[in-house]
Amino acid sequence: MENFSEIYKQKLTSAEGIAQMIKSGYNCASPICMGEPVDIMNAIARRVKNGEIENIKTNGTLNIGNRDYFNEEFAGKFDFRSWFFGAGSRKGGQEGRFDYFSYNYSDYPRIYDMRNDLDALLMVVSPMDEHGYFSTGAYFGETLGMLRNAKHVFVEVNKYMPRTFGENFIHISQVEAVCENHEPIIELPVSSISENDYKIGGYIAEMVPDGATIQIGIGGISGALGKALADKKDLGIHTEMFSDAMVELIECGAVTNERKTFHKRQSVSTFCFGSKKVYDYINNNPSLVMLPVDYVNDPYNIAKNDNFISVNAGLEVDFFGQVCSESIGPVPFSGPGGQFDYVKGAKMSRGGRSFIAMPSTAKKGTISKIKPMLTTGAAVTSHKNEVDCIVTEYGVAQLFGKTMRERTEELINIAHPDFREELRFEAKKMNILI
Ligand code: COA
């Protein structure tokens, strides 16, 4: 067997050493959130600041923490392009300093293939094994798409990155240089569960059969749903994001993966994001498989699971059933992520249902999230022809298969009572209700 630790030593340098290999004009990319090597990125930013290199671009997804290069002084010198705004990158996106891609998560790898313009892939990995493989650990997503197209690949080894299984391995022979930086993996701040979240979780749980395979998206509702599903039997997991809610459902025995009709006895995911509990659970755990997002989020693969239940959050919905989950009017908030992949996949699954959950109001009850028309400029994340159920604390509006008038009635019935009269008035003005 080749001596991979010798090869590792030859490739080992510092974050600064890797930053030295980045040249002016490079288009760089890092995988989602915890896959971005912060030490290397900061070292590149220092070179840009010192005027050693210029015109650098980088691509990232769901960036939570701050980065030096997010600061205004880097505009035009070290430009960030987002694939999904997170708390760290949102402000720059809203101020127009960051450009962004807005596509279904399942399409990210094919967009990297189509553009074929990546100079450097920079990523965090777990420590190398005796066969020379690094696991990407808590993330995978679009990494293969980046890997296929990047001219140079650099990794930051972090002993805190869990080792997970699936297709998510990269070999030392594919890597140009390695550095080490051991820091706890970024955690998703746990949102408190409101009374409304519990009500919403309860309505959805009533419609989830035992044996269903579930996907739960990002946002406040996921914690409540995890609790609401605790009494179910033999649930399965096929989800883009594996979160605390999933770990809780496994630990309480609600998830067994035994009745899945696709990847039976395995939880399937493409990234894991949550508290340390999630990272401890997934470490060296063969019951979870990490697979590429164009496979996990492919609606045809989602649909291979019978009774597929997809639950995602939304920002607003209109009488047509168009759901916006990514912007507030024209101002970007997050991104489409895989929401539509799952709305579509659940619809194609035998017995499948999709739910878009949202409290009935925003901004301390001053805004109804159910609207006659979406706010001007709001992006349609989930198309009216595919949306199935909308859930608020007032119940479930089942839209799919209904007429325009029926849909509007369903939606007004789950709007906050303070807004129902006004919504009815608008629906009459639009000749939807008579
Ligand atoms: N009009 C104006 N502001 C609104 C609003 C509306 N209709 N709806 C929500 N907001 C504001 C809230 O007040 C809150 O503001 P704050 O940050 O100042 O408190 C903010 O928007 C976020 O709303 P909240 O309900 O707390 O969001 P969340 O954390 O539960 O996340 C989504 C909900 C929709 C943003 C999130 O699920 C998402 O980004 N989805 C993207 C697509 C997706 O579902 N992908 C698949 C799963 S990963």
Residues whose N, C-alpha, C, O or C-beta is under 5 A from the ligand:
A	BS01	COA	G217 I218 G219 G220 I221 N312 A313 G314 L315 E316 S325 I328 S334 G335 P336 G337 G338 Q339 A362 K363 S368 K369
